Amino acid sequence: LELRHGQSKLAGALAVSARLHHPHRPRARLLTFDPDGQGRLVLAIGDPATADHVLVYVPGMTHSLSLARYGVWRADALYEAMRAQARPGETVAVVYWLGYHPPAGLRGASFRTAARSGTRALDAELHRLRAVHSGPMHLTVVGHSYGSLLSGVTAAEFGLPIDDLVLIGSPGVGANGARRRRDRP
């Protein structure tokens, strides 16, 4: 079983590498890669340091480095959708943020443990994106499935330095409301 899991993570790493070096797709940047445990991966399509619109996609249950090809596919699809909706001259970027360990199944997803353990990392990533950006930016977080719980818990605990929060396929957000951070530039 361990060998199969390792091979699966290798397949995920190879999918990320193939996307980083794809000559006919928009430029991708590897922001974080950690193969320990389920793995952590933060991948940007486009340049989040200069884009007018940046979307951070927080995936849900079952996502791991082993399934990175699906995260890469989603990031590319979101990037293309954003680019199609952008006004002339506007630039976009998508960040696939697997900076936490989502639950592997329904049993784990019935608890907030993984969401609570990922709040500081998501908050730090969003602040980092704001800090390195070279000008005005519209920052959106899209939490999908269990990722919406993580996004909601983070918003309730820290407030988010973002412009929009989108929750899709949410099993609940773990919050009655969110507050906007006042220390945004």
C-alpha positions in Angstrom: 0.0 0.0 0.0 2.8 2.4 0.9 4.5 1.8 -2.4 1.3 2.4 -4.4 0.7 5.7 -2.4 4.3 6.8 -3.2 3.8 5.9 -6.9 0.6 7.9 -6.9 2.4 10.9 -5.4 5.1 10.6 -8.0 2.4 10.6 -10.7 1.0 13.8 -9.2 4.4 15.4 -9.1 5.0 14.4 -12.7 1.6 16.0 -13.7 2.7 19.2 -12.0 6.1 19.1 -13.7 4.5 18.5 -17.1 2.2 21.5 -16.5 5.1 23.8 -15.4 7.0 23.0 -18.7 4.0 22.9 -21.1 5.0 25.1 -24.0 1.5 25.9 -25.2 -0.2 26.8 -22.0 -0.1 30.1 -20.0 2.9 30.2 -17.7 2.6 28.3 -14.4 4.6 29.0 -11.3 5.2 26.5 -8.5 4.8 28.5 -5.2 4.9 25.5 -2.8 5.7 21.8 -3.1 5.9 19.5 -0.1 5.6 15.7 -0.7 5.3 14.9 3.0 2.0 13.3 4.2 -0.7 13.8 1.6 1.5 16.5 0.1 1.0 20.3 -0.2 0.9 22.1 -3.5 0.5 25.7 -4.4 0.5 26.4 -8.1 -0.2 29.7 -9.9 -1.4 30.0 -13.5 -0.5 33.5 -14.6 1.4 35.9 -12.4 -0.3 36.6 -9.1 2.2 39.4 -8.3 1.0 41.6 -11.2 -2.5 40.4 -12.2 -5.5 42.7 -11.9 -7.7 39.8 -10.8 -6.4 36.9 -8.7 -8.5 33.9 -7.8 -7.4 31.4 -5.1 -9.0 28.0 -5.4 -9.2 26.0 -2.2 -10.0 22.4 -3.0 -12.0 20.0 -0.8 -12.2 16.4 0.4 -9.9 13.8 -1.2 -7.5 16.3 -2.8 -3.9 15.4 -2.3 -0.6 15.5 -4.2 -1.6 12.1 -5.7 -4.5 13.8 -7.5 -2.6 16.9 -8.5 -3.5 16.5 -12.2 -7.1 17.3 -11.3 -6.1 20.5 -9.4 -3.9 21.5 -12.3 -6.8 20.9 -14.7 -9.2 23.0 -12.5 -6.7 25.8 -12.2 -6.3 25.9 -16.0 -10.0 25.9 -16.5 -10.6 28.7 -14.0 -7.8 30.7 -15.6 -9.4 30.4 -19.1 -12.8 31.3 -17.7 -11.4 34.4 -16.0 -9.4 35.4 -19.1 -12.6 35.1 -21.2 -14.4 37.4 -18.8 -11.7 40.0 -18.3 -11.9 43.4 -19.8 -9.4 44.3 -22.6 -6.0 44.9 -21.0 -6.8 43.3 -17.7 -4.7 40.4 -16.5 -5.7 37.4 -14.4 -4.1 34.7 -12.3 -5.3 31.6 -10.6 -3.7 30.0 -7.5 -4.5 26.3 -6.8 -4.0 26.3 -3.1 -3.6 22.8 -1.6 -1.8 24.2 1.4 -3.6 22.0 3.9 -4.4 18.3 4.2 -8.1 17.9 3.3 -9.9 14.8 4.7 -9.6 11.7 2.6 -13.2 10.7 3.0 -16.6 11.5 4.4 -15.8 10.3 7.9 -12.9 12.9 8.2 -15.0 15.5 6.4 -17.7 15.3 9.1 -15.2 17.1 11.5 -13.6 20.5 11.3 -10.2 19.2 12.3 -8.6 19.6 8.8 -10.3 23.0 8.3 -9.0 24.3 11.7 -5.5 23.1 11.0 -5.4 24.9 7.7 -6.7 28.3 8.7 -3.3 29.9 9.6 -1.8 28.7 6.4 -4.6 30.1 4.2 -4.6 33.4 6.1 -0.8 33.6 5.6 -1.0 32.8 1.9 -3.6 35.5 1.3 -1.5 38.1 3.1 1.5 37.0 1.2 -0.3 37.5 -2.1 -1.4 41.0 -1.1 2.2 41.8 0.1 4.0 40.8 -3.1 1.4 42.4 -5.4 2.8 45.4 -7.3 -0.4 47.4 -7.5 -4.2 47.2 -7.1 -5.7 43.7 -7.2 -9.1 42.2 -7.0 -8.6 39.0 -4.8 -11.2 36.3 -4.7 -11.2 33.0 -2.8 -13.2 30.1 -4.1 -13.7 27.4 -1.5 -15.0 24.1 -3.0 -16.6 21.4 -0.9 -14.6 21.0 2.2 -12.4 23.9 1.0 -15.5 26.1 1.6 -15.5 25.0 5.3 -11.8 25.9 5.6 -12.5 29.3 3.9 -15.5 30.0 6.2 -13.6 29.0 9.4 -10.6 31.2 8.3 -12.9 34.2 7.5 -14.6 33.9 10.9 -11.4 33.5 12.8 -9.1 36.0 11.1 -11.2 38.0 8.6 -9.9 37.6 5.1 -7.9 40.3 3.1 -10.0 39.6 0.1 -12.6 41.2 -2.1 -14.9 38.2 -2.7 -15.6 34.9 -1.1 -17.3 32.2 -3.2 -18.4 28.9 -1.6 -19.3 26.0 -3.9 -20.8 22.6 -3.0 -20.5 23.7 0.7 -21.3 21.2 3.4 -21.4 24.3 5.7 -19.0 27.1 6.4 -18.5 26.8 10.1 -19.3 30.5 10.5 -22.4 32.7 11.0 -20.6 35.6 9.2 -17.3 36.9 8.1 -15.6 40.2 8.8 -13.4 42.2 6.5 -9.9 42.9 7.6 -9.3 46.6 8.2 -5.5 46.4 7.6 -5.9 45.9 3.9 -4.0 48.3 1.7 
